[in-house]
Amino acid sequence: MAAALDGLKAYQEAERPPPPPAVPVAARAGRARLLDYGGDGRATIFVPSLINPPTILDLAEDNSLLRWLSGAGVHPYLVDWGAPTPDEAELSVAGHIENLLLPLIDALDRPTHLIGYCLGGTMAIAAATLRPPISLVTMAAPWRFDGFPDEARDGLRALWENAEPTAREIGALPMEVLQTGFWKLDPARTVSKFEMFGRLDPDSDKARAFVTLEDWANDGPPLTYGAGRELVEDLFCANAPGEGRWTVGGKAIDPAALSCPTLDIVSTSDRIVPEATAARTGETLTLKQGHVGMVVGGRGRTALWGPLANWLSRVQH
């Protein structure tokens, strides 16, 4: 424990590297923005989770899935959800799709691929139902929420029951509440990673990469109260998507009914979104990298970046 606390202190005091260069804004919808990463290929909209910032897909200048894809025959765009405003307390997960995501898709006014990561993948399935894309890719995206371990769902339910009165009063669910749930998924790892960091040379590439990733994991605006309620009660606890009862824009969302090519990227070692939660309705790419490692880990380029670019090229038309 002493070593872990030393590592935590070293992390808190570490020098922060500069963020990657800013990219142009292609469209806006309320507080949400569509960021344009350039490139010569087909437009490809990436939908990140509502939890944590979207920058996991553009973590660092030398570790950015989106910047790499822009030079590999893809024209990536990234949805940046922004921070909720006080008048959005009742905006649900479905409301984010209807009021923010669909207008951003419509703003491009041309056919696009659609790619969703984590909860963003769940949301992208709904968006693809309402705005059929060239293709749909989901990365580590939950759909069958009964595939989460019972202890994880029960823990999240208990967490929500304790937080709900305050969340309702302030109109938002703070990120710190959700972080508590993530820590409980694997508390030993939370301790061991800081113990490991404390032994690193603070000027090493590994130490700098750790700080960048950990800052991402501990950052993010709150969820609206409506999104928190729907996420916990309807998705995690009631498994509405997996049972065909989730409706968005007046339509029941069924990934099996999509007419476009689909690719579901899952991982056998994902502790945050287990592979048992995947929709698995089209092609499947199975990886061994973890939930975050598949995107920014050392083997991400060969395991996910390259195969994703190749698949998008194959279904280009």
Disulfide bonds with the S-S distance in Angstrom:
none
